[in-house]
Amino acid sequence: MRELSIIEDGALLIRDGVIEQVGPSRRVENLAAARDALEISADGRIVLPGFVDARTHLVCGPWLLEEYERSLEDVAAGAPARLAASVRAVRAASRPRLEMLGRRAAREFIRHGTTTVGAASGLGLDEKAELKILRAVNALDGRPLEVAASFFGANVPPPEGEEPAEYLRRLAETALPKVRRLKLARIVDVRVGEDGFATDDAAAYLERARKLGFTPKVTAGEGGAGAAVETALRAGAVSVDEITEIGGSGGPLAAGPVAVLAPGIQFHLRKRPYPPARALIDAGAAVALATGFSSHACPTCSMPAIVALACAEMGMHPAEALTAATINGAWAIGRGERVGSLEAGKQADLIMLNAADYREIPYHFGMNLVAMVMKAGSVIYPRMEFP
């Protein structure tokens, strides 16, 4: 994760939104195909892959300012109350309003250098509201932020009166076929832990999802890192998200699933400790960073801020944090073959920073160094013509 393959005085040749060549400027500029190309100068700046934020609730309803203020006085009660408020707000909002709020968030993601996000539902907690969220998410995809939607109807256990296993069976038999038929998501997520579902029930649910053609994903609930990893390995999940403790899960994660860490949630909800990035990396796990963006848990769209948190509070080296915020995030949502790094044949998603060294990202915490964002070969921020 520390090997960034930096090219000093480098250049990219892009054609039809795809990186055709990458290497030293002298070689790329002398290619025949480069002679008539539009040149964008990055003198004195660095160019990186666009950030890939593997874990967000892109469509999450309005801000919860009153709940936030109350939570400053009662930390323990704050998180559940804010989640409940978010669910009520999402259920009450129309789909056009949810799309409008999601579009505002998408613009902020882009301004801070993010070009691809994983967007979970999970804040509706009934079939009607969950499908409304996914329809809004799909309306935002490619405009111009790329969105990988996931169905997270199994975010919390059902209300008293219905067995968790029966609830998951019902989701698999009713909601998942609709999501598949309407092409609203390719990923299915389930929370495993004390505030989620048991390993056997979750694994059976994900196996049903896999047979329908979905990619499995697991979210670690309270005290559930080991169980979440076990579930992910059994289901062949692409990632285990929101890990906050390692237990014995570091070694097994080296077998495949990406560990997605969202330290912004700990920061905003004032929970400690921060996710165990150093222990996971040392155990051989692939680690990705994410904002965990939502109205109730982490209302930030800034991956640079998350990179700074990871370095300051989680023992990550700046190069590791950059890898975690780009290519590892891409693999965590099943898109690593197309985005997350600057390689020939990949989509031309990149950012230019007002910085001469990538280590300035965590060094200048709280600052937005993004000067330009390109998505699939088109400059989407700022919207300007280059000479």
Residue, then its C-alpha position, 0 to 999 in steps of 0.5 A: m500500500r506504500e508503493l505509489s509508482i510516482i512518475e516525476d514529470g509525467a504525462l497522460l494521453i487520453r482518448d474517448g475518456v480512457i487513458e491510452q498512455v501514461g509515462p514520462s512527459r518526453r515519451v508521451e508528448n512525442l507520440a504521434a497520437a499526442r500531436d493534435a491533442l489538447e494539452i492541459s498543463a499541470d506544471g508545479r502540481i500533482v495529478l492523482p486518481g480521483f478519490v473512490d469513496a467506498r461507503t456513503h449514504l449519498v441519499c440520506g435526507p436533510w441535515l439533522l442540526e437540532e439532533y446534532e446539537r442535542s447529541l453534544e450533551d448526550v453522546a451515548a443517546g445521540a447516535p440512535a436518536r439521529l439514525a431514527a430522525s434520519v429514517r423519519a426524514v427519508r420516509a417523509a421526503s418525496r423522491p424529487r426532494l431526495e434527488m435534489l439533496g443528493r445532487r447537492a452532496a454529489r457536487e460537494f464530493i466532486r469539489h473535494g476530488t471524489t469521482t466514484v462513490g459506493a451509495a447504500s440505501g439502509l435509511g428507509l427500513d421498509e421496502k417502499a422507502e428503500l426502493k425510493i432511496l435506490r431510485a434517487v441514487n440511480a437518478l444521480d449516477g453519472r451526472p457526473l459522479e459515478v455511483a455504485a448502488s447497494f441495497f442495505g435493507a438489512n441495516v438493522p434487525p426487524p421490530e419485535g415480533e418478527e424473527p431476524a431469520e424470517y425478516l431476511r428470508r422475506l427481504a430475499e424473496t420480495a425486495l431483492p427480486k424487485v431490486r434486480r428486475l428494476k436494476l437499482a443495485r448490483i450489491v447487497d449489504v447486511r449488518v452483522g453484530e450486536d445491532g445487526f444480524a447473526t452470522d448464519d442468518a446473514a450468510a444465508y441471506l447473502e447466498r440467496a442474493r448471490k444466486l440472484g446475481f448480486t455482489p455480497k457486502v458485509t457491514a460490521g456492527e457493534g462488537g461484530a468484527g469477527a462475525a462480520v469477517e466470517t460472514a464475508l468469507r463464507a459469502g465471498a463478499v467484496s468488502v467488510d465495511e465500518i470495521t472499528e475493532i480487529g479482534g482476530s479478524g486481521g489475518p482472515l481479511a488477508a484472504g480477500p475482502v477489503a476492510v473499509l474504514a470510515p473514521g469520520i463516523q468516530f470523529h463526528l459521533r465522538k466514538r473511540p477508538y478509531p478503526p485499527a488501520r495499522a493492525l489490519i495493514d500489518a496483518g496483511a489486509a487490504v484497507a480502504l478509506a471512506t467518508g461514511f457520509s450520511s446526515h446522521a453519522c458523518p456529514t462530510c464529503s471530503m476524502p482529503a479530511i478522511v486521509a488526514l484523520a487516517c494519518a493523524e489518528m490511525g497510524m497510516h502512512p500518507a502513501e497507504a492512506l492515498t492507496a486506501a482512498t483510491i484503488n482499494g476503495a475501487w476494489a471495495i465496490g467491485r470497480g477496481e478494474r476500471v477506476g482507482s488508478l492511472e493506468a492505460g486502459k482505465q477510465a480517465d478519472l483524475i484530479m489535479l491538486n494545488a500541491a507539489d507533493y501528495r503528503e500535503i493532503p494530510y499535512h494541510f488538514g481541513m484545506n481543499l487542495v483540489a484544482m481540477v477534477m476530470k471524469a471519463g476525460s471531461v473536466i467537471y470541476p471547475r467548469m472552464e475551458f483550458p487554453 
